[in-house]
Amino acid sequence: MYEFDVKAAGSKPGKTEDVKPSTTPRPGNTGTTPQGSASGTPASTGSLAATGSSSATTSIALAGGAAVLLGAAAVFVVRRRKTGADA
């Protein structure tokens, strides 16, 4: 735990001291053992993490792309039709 003071805006900072590590262990700290597994390589039977993406993402993207292409084609056809002799 570090003590600090909140000063008003524009006030001059006081003298700072070097931080010294605590010699008392924290509750639950049993030494230098790392958390979790200490193996160097991941298991080959594992699976990737779920990211929240559904399997319908590809279908939705393809449908959106098709809609954009159809809209562009419709605009192209309508503009080509107006360039006749009547325009």
C-alpha positions in Angstrom: 0.0 0.0 0.0 1.3 3.4 -0.9 0.3 6.6 0.8 -0.3 9.7 -1.4 -1.8 13.2 -1.1 -4.1 14.8 -3.5 -3.0 18.4 -4.0 -5.0 21.4 -5.4 -4.3 22.5 -9.0 -1.3 24.8 -9.2 0.3 23.7 -5.9 4.0 22.8 -5.7 4.8 19.1 -5.4 6.5 18.0 -2.2 9.6 16.0 -1.7 9.2 12.4 -3.1 10.9 9.4 -1.5 12.1 6.3 -3.2 9.7 3.4 -3.0 10.9 0.4 -1.0 9.6 -3.1 -1.4 7.5 -4.5 1.4 9.0 -7.3 3.4 5.7 -8.7 4.6 4.1 -11.3 2.3 0.6 -10.7 1.0 -2.2 -13.1 2.1 -2.3 -16.1 -0.2 1.3 -15.5 -1.5 3.1 -18.8 -1.0 6.4 -17.9 -2.7 7.6 -17.7 -6.3 5.6 -20.5 -7.8 3.9 -19.3 -11.1 0.1 -19.5 -11.4 -1.3 -22.1 -13.7 0.6 -24.7 -15.6 4.3 -24.3 -16.0 4.6 -26.4 -19.2 6.5 -24.9 -22.1 4.3 -26.0 -25.0 0.5 -25.9 -25.3 -1.4 -29.2 -25.5 -2.0 -30.3 -29.0 -5.5 -31.5 -28.1 -6.7 -28.1 -27.1 -9.1 -25.8 -29.0 -9.1 -22.1 -29.8 -10.8 -19.7 -27.5 -14.4 -18.7 -28.3 -14.4 -15.1 -29.5 -18.2 -14.6 -29.6 -18.4 -14.8 -33.4 -21.3 -16.9 -34.6 -21.1 -19.4 -37.5 -23.6 -17.1 -39.5 -21.0 -14.4 -39.9 -19.9 -15.7 -43.3 -23.4 -16.0 -44.7 -24.3 -12.5 -43.5 -21.2 -11.0 -45.1 -21.9 -12.8 -48.4 -25.5 -11.6 -48.4 -24.4 -8.1 -47.8 -21.8 -8.2 -50.5 -24.4 -9.6 -53.0 -26.8 -6.7 -52.0 -24.1 -4.1 -52.7 -23.3 -5.7 -56.1 -27.0 -5.8 -57.1 -27.4 -2.2 -56.1 -24.4 -1.1 -58.1 -25.7 -3.1 -61.1 -29.1 -1.4 -60.8 -27.6 2.0 -60.7 -25.4 1.2 -63.7 -28.4 -0.1 -65.8 -30.6 2.9 -64.9 -27.8 5.4 -65.9 -27.1 3.6 -69.1 -30.8 3.7 -70.1 -31.0 7.5 -69.7 -28.2 8.2 -72.2 -30.4 7.4 -75.2 -31.7 9.8 -77.8 -34.5 11.1 -75.5 -32.1 12.3 -72.8 
